[in-house]
Amino acid sequence: MLPPLVITRLALYVFILLFSIVVFSLTIVRLDYTDRKRDPRIDPLRNGRAFYDPPIPELLVASFLTMCFTPWMMFVIYRRCGHRIFTKTWFELLGLFVLWGLWLGGAASATALWPDLNWCQIYKPCRILVVIIAFAWMGFILLTFLMVGTLFVASTRAGWYDHTHSEWSFDTRGDGLQNGLGTKHRTYPRY
């Protein structure tokens, strides 16, 4: 049985993976809509002209990188595997910080470009934009929770260079590192 904090962490990673899949899919739909001319009678929003939305590729890249990073971290946490670099807490924090910045930039620029889309809710492209913005902000919020939680545990346990799967059990009985339960009791001297 996994500790409750590990289960919470895995659940947050599952949700951010699902949100990134939704954002990735919808940004592809939006790119398909914006890259070609359409009949002005069918598309009254831009008179059928092709155009470019800068926040859409940014959210596409952010969601793609999240879809690459999240399964790896879920595997590391669940399977408790170790690697010299890619399973350390500082690596997880670095990845979360980069993704956090990308999601913040994409969500903020999309919100600044389309602050009020209530007037065009009858059109499918506007509804897609509203969903993209909503899921971008929800993904940013989940990444914030993951990053703050990881920062808290890493700073209170002084575990910046430890494996990221060993930091989340606050059991102090002292038998965790030997039997794989993940306690922070150190059996070796700190240098």
Contacts in CASP RR format, 6 or more apart in sequence:
PFRMAT RR
TARGET T0000
AUTHOR 0000-0000-0000
METHOD contacts of the structure
MODEL  1
MLPPLVITRLALYVFILLFSIVVFSLTIVRLDYTDRKRDPRIDPLRNGRA
FYDPPIPELLVASFLTMCFTPWMMFVIYRRCGHRIFTKTWFELLGLFVLW
GLWLGGAASATALWPDLNWCQIYKPCRILVVIIAFAWMGFILLTFLMVGT
LFVASTRAGWYDHTHSEWSFDTRGDGLQNGLGTKHRTYPRY
2 10 0 8 1.000
2 78 0 8 1.000
3 168 0 8 1.000
3 169 0 8 1.000
3 171 0 8 1.000
3 181 0 8 1.000
3 182 0 8 1.000
5 153 0 8 1.000
5 168 0 8 1.000
5 169 0 8 1.000
5 170 0 8 1.000
6 77 0 8 1.000
6 165 0 8 1.000
6 168 0 8 1.000
6 169 0 8 1.000
9 77 0 8 1.000
9 146 0 8 1.000
9 168 0 8 1.000
10 74 0 8 1.000
10 77 0 8 1.000
10 78 0 8 1.000
12 142 0 8 1.000
12 145 0 8 1.000
12 146 0 8 1.000
13 70 0 8 1.000
13 73 0 8 1.000
13 74 0 8 1.000
13 77 0 8 1.000
13 146 0 8 1.000
14 74 0 8 1.000
15 142 0 8 1.000
16 66 0 8 1.000
16 70 0 8 1.000
16 139 0 8 1.000
16 142 0 8 1.000
16 143 0 8 1.000
16 146 0 8 1.000
17 66 0 8 1.000
17 67 0 8 1.000
17 70 0 8 1.000
17 71 0 8 1.000
17 74 0 8 1.000
19 135 0 8 1.000
19 138 0 8 1.000
19 139 0 8 1.000
19 142 0 8 1.000
20 62 0 8 1.000
20 63 0 8 1.000
20 64 0 8 1.000
20 66 0 8 1.000
20 67 0 8 1.000
20 70 0 8 1.000
20 139 0 8 1.000
21 63 0 8 1.000
21 67 0 8 1.000
22 131 0 8 1.000
22 135 0 8 1.000
23 59 0 8 1.000
23 60 0 8 1.000
23 62 0 8 1.000
23 63 0 8 1.000
23 132 0 8 1.000
23 135 0 8 1.000
23 136 0 8 1.000
23 139 0 8 1.000
24 60 0 8 1.000
24 63 0 8 1.000
24 64 0 8 1.000
24 67 0 8 1.000
26 128 0 8 1.000
26 131 0 8 1.000
26 132 0 8 1.000
26 135 0 8 1.000
27 56 0 8 1.000
27 57 0 8 1.000
27 59 0 8 1.000
27 60 0 8 1.000
27 63 0 8 1.000
27 132 0 8 1.000
28 60 0 8 1.000
29 128 0 8 1.000
30 53 0 8 1.000
30 56 0 8 1.000
30 125 0 8 1.000
30 128 0 8 1.000
30 129 0 8 1.000
30 132 0 8 1.000
31 56 0 8 1.000
31 57 0 8 1.000
31 60 0 8 1.000
33 125 0 8 1.000
33 128 0 8 1.000
34 50 0 8 1.000
34 51 0 8 1.000
34 52 0 8 1.000
34 53 0 8 1.000
34 56 0 8 1.000
35 50 0 8 1.000
36 50 0 8 1.000
37 48 0 8 1.000
37 49 0 8 1.000
37 50 0 8 1.000
38 48 0 8 1.000
39 48 0 8 1.000
40 47 0 8 1.000
40 48 0 8 1.000
42 48 0 8 1.000
44 123 0 8 1.000
45 120 0 8 1.000
45 123 0 8 1.000
45 125 0 8 1.000
45 126 0 8 1.000
53 113 0 8 1.000
54 109 0 8 1.000
54 113 0 8 1.000
55 105 0 8 1.000
55 106 0 8 1.000
55 109 0 8 1.000
55 110 0 8 1.000
55 113 0 8 1.000
56 110 0 8 1.000
56 132 0 8 1.000
58 102 0 8 1.000
58 105 0 8 1.000
58 106 0 8 1.000
58 109 0 8 1.000
59 103 0 8 1.000
59 106 0 8 1.000
59 107 0 8 1.000
59 110 0 8 1.000
59 132 0 8 1.000
59 136 0 8 1.000
61 102 0 8 1.000
62 99 0 8 1.000
62 102 0 8 1.000
62 103 0 8 1.000
62 106 0 8 1.000
65 98 0 8 1.000
65 99 0 8 1.000
65 102 0 8 1.000
66 99 0 8 1.000
66 103 0 8 1.000
69 95 0 8 1.000
69 99 0 8 1.000
72 86 0 8 1.000
73 92 0 8 1.000
73 164 0 8 1.000
75 81 0 8 1.000
76 82 0 8 1.000
76 83 0 8 1.000
76 86 0 8 1.000
76 87 0 8 1.000
76 163 0 8 1.000
76 164 0 8 1.000
76 165 0 8 1.000
77 164 0 8 1.000
77 165 0 8 1.000
80 163 0 8 1.000
80 165 0 8 1.000
80 166 0 8 1.000
80 180 0 8 1.000
81 87 0 8 1.000
81 165 0 8 1.000
82 163 0 8 1.000
82 165 0 8 1.000
85 91 0 8 1.000
87 163 0 8 1.000
87 164 0 8 1.000
87 165 0 8 1.000
88 160 0 8 1.000
88 161 0 8 1.000
88 162 0 8 1.000
88 163 0 8 1.000
88 164 0 8 1.000
89 150 0 8 1.000
89 153 0 8 1.000
89 154 0 8 1.000
89 159 0 8 1.000
89 160 0 8 1.000
89 161 0 8 1.000
89 162 0 8 1.000
89 163 0 8 1.000
89 164 0 8 1.000
89 167 0 8 1.000
90 154 0 8 1.000
90 160 0 8 1.000
90 161 0 8 1.000
91 164 0 8 1.000
92 150 0 8 1.000
92 164 0 8 1.000
93 147 0 8 1.000
93 150 0 8 1.000
93 151 0 8 1.000
93 154 0 8 1.000
96 143 0 8 1.000
96 146 0 8 1.000
96 147 0 8 1.000
96 150 0 8 1.000
97 147 0 8 1.000
99 143 0 8 1.000
100 140 0 8 1.000
100 143 0 8 1.000
100 144 0 8 1.000
100 147 0 8 1.000
103 136 0 8 1.000
103 139 0 8 1.000
103 140 0 8 1.000
103 143 0 8 1.000
104 140 0 8 1.000
106 136 0 8 1.000
107 133 0 8 1.000
107 136 0 8 1.000
107 137 0 8 1.000
107 139 0 8 1.000
107 140 0 8 1.000
110 129 0 8 1.000
110 132 0 8 1.000
110 133 0 8 1.000
110 136 0 8 1.000
111 133 0 8 1.000
111 137 0 8 1.000
114 129 0 8 1.000
114 133 0 8 1.000
117 126 0 8 1.000
117 129 0 8 1.000
117 130 0 8 1.000
120 126 0 8 1.000
121 127 0 8 1.000
121 130 0 8 1.000
150 164 0 8 1.000
150 167 0 8 1.000
153 159 0 8 1.000
153 167 0 8 1.000
153 168 0 8 1.000
154 160 0 8 1.000
154 167 0 8 1.000
157 167 0 8 1.000
157 184 0 8 1.000
159 167 0 8 1.000
159 184 0 8 1.000
165 182 0 8 1.000
166 177 0 8 1.000
166 182 0 8 1.000
166 184 0 8 1.000
167 184 0 8 1.000
168 182 0 8 1.000
169 176 0 8 1.000
169 181 0 8 1.000
169 182 0 8 1.000
169 183 0 8 1.000
169 184 0 8 1.000
170 183 0 8 1.000
170 184 0 8 1.000
171 181 0 8 1.000
171 182 0 8 1.000
171 183 0 8 1.000
172 183 0 8 1.000
172 184 0 8 1.000
172 185 0 8 1.000
173 183 0 8 1.000
173 185 0 8 1.000
174 183 0 8 1.000
174 185 0 8 1.000
175 181 0 8 1.000
175 183 0 8 1.000
175 185 0 8 1.000
176 182 0 8 1.000
176 183 0 8 1.000
176 185 0 8 1.000
177 183 0 8 1.000
177 185 0 8 1.000
177 186 0 8 1.000
177 187 0 8 1.000
178 187 0 8 1.000
END
